[in-house]
């Protein structure tokens, strides 16, 4: 998975807004607000006690759009592939199942998204992957040590995630997101020493 997919999303950056300095003369030019620099495929959303509102770059302190604002958020509105990874306990002692998923995401309404409290999407994606109890039960019930068992398990898990995404799509206010790819792997844990049980028995084991 690409390093770019691990950057913050959908809020790329945030900056607090300091209170305006007292004016000694009413005819002074409005103070320029230090907003984050423009980013391709992103917009600005101002936060205030009354909620959130989308604003434009180049505003000055006296602009009504910034009245009462306490922070500015840079929100990505360009389509993006976002990755999420998690792990599950398995039937085999000393072995855990690793799940990696890729989601196609696009912010449709940045204000609605921030009103819902969404600033970092990855925890919500991990929760979505773990919210289907049958997947956890499958990981805990299927043997994995022989190559044929592992192959059958991977096919079963990918099929279950695909069906889960169709029957219960990811629903986040202001965001259009869909599961597009799932990878299933395994890793040794410290519960028991990793390694094959006996030579010549056609066992496999992942590297620690």
Buried (B, 14 or more C-beta within 10 A) or exposed (E): BEEEBEEBBBBBEBBEBEEEEEEEEEEEEEEEBEBBEEBEEBBBBBBBEEEBBBBEEEBEBBBEEBEEBEEBBBBBBEEBBBBBBBBBBBBBEBBBBBBBBBBBBBBEBBBBBBBEEBBEBBEBBBEBBBEBEEBBEBBEEBEBBEEEBBEBBBEBBBEBBEEBBEEEEBEBBBBBBEBEBBBBEBBBBEEEEBEEEEEEEEBEBBEE
